[in-house]
Amino acid sequence: MRALGRVAGLGASLNASGSSLVATVFAIGRGRLYDSTPLNLASGFFLAGVSSLLLAELAARGDMSPVEAVR
């Protein structure tokens, strides 16, 4: 949010919209595979966990330089 400066409200709403879109796509994909067994639920949790670990690793490898304030 710091990089967005004066338009942080817009950035926050776009961030929330993107998060909701990804969650919806993931939920629709897992819901279409539902067959009344707990295997689908367990595999969904496993895939979500692996995805979050991979994304955290990618984020840790990113640019960690300080963000300059917008004037």
C-alpha positions, 0 to 999 in steps of 0.5 A, spaced: 500 500 500 505 504 501 507 504 493 500 507 492 501 513 496 495 518 495 490 512 492 491 507 497 483 506 498 483 504 490 489 500 491 486 496 497 479 495 494 483 492 488 487 488 492 480 485 496 477 484 489 483 480 486 483 476 493 476 475 492 476 473 485 482 468 486 478 465 492 472 464 487 475 461 482 479 456 487 472 454 490 468 453 483 474 449 481 474 444 487 466 445 488 465 442 481 469 436 483 465 434 489 463 427 489 460 427 497 467 424 499 472 427 504 477 426 499 476 432 495 476 436 501 482 434 504 485 435 497 483 442 497 486 443 503 492 440 501 493 444 494 491 450 498 497 449 503 502 447 497 500 454 493 500 458 499 507 455 501 509 456 494 507 463 494 510 465 500 517 462 497 516 467 491 515 473 495 521 472 500 525 472 493 522 478 491 525 485 491 526 487 499 528 494 498 525 500 502 519 503 498 520 511 497 514 515 500 510 519 494 510 526 495 
